[in-house]
Amino acid sequence: MKPHNQSKSDDRAVSPVIGVILMVAITVILAAVIGTFVLGLGDQLGDTAPQATFTIDDNGTDTINITKTGGQSLEAGDLVLSVDGERVNSSFPGDTWETGERKEITNSPEDGSTDWDTGEATVRIIHDPSGNAIFERTWDFS
C-alpha cells in the first residue's frame, strides 16, 4: 500500500510547478504589452506609409515630372518631394493623386532651394505623416 500513496504525492508535485511557470509567463506577457503602450510604441504601429509606384518623366533642369503608375490613391498634401535630401516643396499640388496622373514640381532657387542641374541626384517622395520614403530613384538632371 505504501507504493500506491507515494505515486499520488509525485503526481501532485507537478501541478504547482506548471502553475508557477504559467503565472510567470502571463506576467511577462502582460508587462511587455503594458510597457509597449506606456513607452508610446503602440502609437507608431498605425503610421504606415501607403503603397504606390511612380515613374519620373523627362525633366528640365528646373522641373520634375512624376507620374503615379499604380497603388492606392494618395492625399497629395501628405507627400513631399526631396532632391538629394533637401525638401523641394511643402506638398504636391491637388487634393488626391490617382493612378495615371502626372504632377510637375518646379524648382525656384530664389526660394532658397538648391539648383537641380548639377547632374545626378536622388529623388524621393516622402509620406510626411509616417516619415517614410515611398519612392526613391537617382535621376540625371543635366
Phi, psi and omega in degrees: 000332180298316179298329179295318178292324181295323179297320180294322181292327177291324180293323181288335182289335180289323184300312179297324180295315179295320178298318178295317179298317179295320179295319178296317180297316179296319179297317180295317180295315178297319179297320179294316180294313180294319178298323179298315181284327178293321180280356177086007180289335179292331179290331183282345182294331182277346183268075178253149181283146176289163180258125178201159177238150184220161169226151175261130179267181177304133182236159169263191179278351181236006178224152172234125178252118182238131178248133176277120186255354179178173179098186183283160176296143184239144171284117184298328180291344179272356185251142179230141177265135179233131176240118184051042175084357179252129179292131184267324184219164177281331175191169178280151179290151177096175181271299179239156179243109182265161177299134181096346179279147179244134178244140178243126177248128181256134178277134176232094182301337179292343177275001179099359179280159183281160179280137184269353188273034182262016181101224184284142178213151177271122180255128179231145168251122185251131173277104190299318180299324181264340182079010182263143174279124180259354176208138176212132179203146174271131183229141179265113182268002182278000000 
